[in-house]
C-alpha cells in the first residue's frame, strides 16, 4: 500500500477536523451534542465527612452566566451545593432535572446551589440552563479556573461532581458522578439545611389545605 502524499495527508487531516466540528454541532437549541467519551466518568459514589473532620472553608469568586459575581464567602450560614458540569456532558444532562427539582424544593431553606461550568462559553452555558429550566446560577470557570483550583484535592476529576458545603463553608459531602434527587436532598439535610416550614394555620387552628 502506497504512503499518502503530503497534500493528501493535509486533505485527510482537514476532513477529520471538519468531521469533529460537525460532530460537536448541536441542534436548534444551540447546544453541542452530548458526547460519550469527553469526560472522566464517575459512578455516583457518595463520600461524607463528619463535622469534626471537615477542613477549612472553601472559597472562590466567579462570574455567572448573567455577568453577576458570586463570592462563596458571602454564602456563609447557608448550605451550598456546588455542581460541576459542561453542556456536552451526557451525565450532566441526565441529572439536570433532578438538580432543578431539589433546588425548587430547598431554595427557601437556607440553601444555595451554584453550578460550576468548566468548559463552555456563556452563550452555550446559557442555552443549557434554558433547555433544562435551570434557575440557580452557574459560574463560568473555563478561563480563570479559580473554582476548580479551590476544589483541588476535594473534587475528583469526574464530571459531574457535586460538593455539599455546610453552613461554615466546609466540605460535608461529595458525589463523584451523577446522582438523583433523593441523594441530593439527603446530603443537604445532613449538612444542615433548615427544615421545611409547616403549612400556615387557618383561623380555626387547622392547617390550610394544599
N, C-alpha and C positions, 0 to 999 in steps of 0.2 A: 504494500500500500504506500502510495507516494505521500510525502510530507506536505501539508498545505503551505503555499507560498505566503510571504508576509502580507500582501494585500488581502488574500483570502482569510488569513488569521484575524486581520483587523475587521473584516466583514463579519466573521463569526462572533468576535467579541462584541461588536456593535449590536448584532442580533440578540445576543444573550442579555445585554444591558437593557435593550428595548423590551424584551420579554419580562425581565424582572420588574421594570417600571410598570408595565401593563398589569402584571400580577398584583402589584400593590395598589392599583387604582380601585376606587370604591364605586358605589352606586350613586344614585341621585342625592343621597344624604350627605355627601362629601366625606364619608369615612373610608379609610383603606379597608380592603377585605381582611377579615380575620385570618391570621396565619397560624399554622400549627407547630412551627419549629423555631419561632423567633424569640423565645424566652426560655429561661430555665424553669422547668416545671416543679411545682410543689404539690405535695399530696394532701394538703389540708391539715397537717399536723398542728395541734394546739400546744403551746408551751405557756405555762403560767408561772409567775414569780410571787412568793409570799411577801407581804408588806415589809417585813424585817430585812429581806434580802434585795430589795429594789435599789438600783443605783441612783445616780444623780439625775435631776430633771432633764428631759430632752428639750432643746431649744433651737429654733431656727426661724428665720423670717423669709417669706416667699411672696411673690406676686401672683395673684389669682388670674384666672381666665378673663375676668372682667376688669383687670387692672387695679384691683384693690390690694392692700398689703395685709398679710396675716402674720402676726408675731405670736408664737406659741406661749411666750411669757405672759401675754395678755389673757390667756385662756386658763390660767391657774384658778382652781376652785371648781373647774368643770372636768368631767371625764371626757377625754379626747380620743376619738377613733381616727387613726391615720391609715389610709389605704393607698398602696402604690399601684399604678396602672398605666397602660397606654392603649390607644384606640384599636390597634390591630391584634391585641392580646385576646385570644379566644376565651380563656378562663375569666378574664376581667369582664367580658360581656356576660358570661354566664351568671356571675354573682351580682351584676349591676342592679337588677330588680330587687334582690334581697337587701342590698345595702340601702337603697332608697326606701324600701318598706320600713326597715328598722329606724332609719333617720326620721321618718314621719311619726313613728311611734314614740321616739325618745327625744325629739328636738326641744321639748319643753320640760325636760327632766335633768337639768344641769349637764347636758351632753352636747358636744360639738363634734361633727365629722369634718375631716379635711382630707381631700384626695391629694395625692402627690403624683402628678403626671411626669413620667421620667423620660419621655421621648418626643412628644408631639409639639406642633405649633399651636398657638392659641386658637386658630380657626378650626383645626381638626379636633382639639380637645373640646371646644365649644359645641361642635357637631355631635360629639359623643354624648355630652350632657343633654343636649336637646333630644337626641334619638331615644335615650333611655330615661328621660324625665328626671335627671339628677338635679336636685335643688340645693344641695350643700356645696360649698366652694371647693375648688381644686387649685393648688398652686402649680405653676409651670416650673419644673426643676431641670429641664434638659440643658439649659445654658449655664446656670450657676452651680448646680449640683449640691447646693447648700443643705437641702433637706436630707438627701441620701448620705451626705457626709456626716450629718448629725446623728444618723441612724446606723452609722458604720459599727459593726460589732453587735448590733441589736437586730437589724433586719437581715434575713437571709437574702440571697440573690434571686430567689423565686419571685416571679410576678404572676399574680398579685401577691402581696404580703399585707397583712393587716396588723397594726400595732395599736394596742389599747393602753393609754396613759391614765394613771389615777389622778385624783384632784390636785396632787402635788407635782404633776408632770412627769412622774416616774413610770417606767415600763411595767405594766401589770400583766400583760399577756401579749402573745403574738400568734398569728396563724400563717404558716408557710403554704401558700396556695389558696385556691378558692374555698369559701365557706358558705353556709346557708344562714337564713335569718335567725334560726334558733340559736346557732353558735354565737353570732354577733350579739344577740340580746343577752345571752347568758354571761358573756365576758363583760359587757357593760354593767350588768347588775353586780357582778363580783367585784368590779373596780370601784363601785360606789355611786352608781347612777341613782338619782333620787327616785323614790317610789312614785308610781303614778298617782295623780291626785284622784281621790274618790269623787263620785258624782255629787254635784251640789244638792243639798237637801231642798225639798219643797217647803212651802209654808206649813204643811202638816207634819214635817219632820221626816218624811219618806223620801227616798231617792227619786230624782227626776227621771222619767222614762228616757231610754236611749233614743 
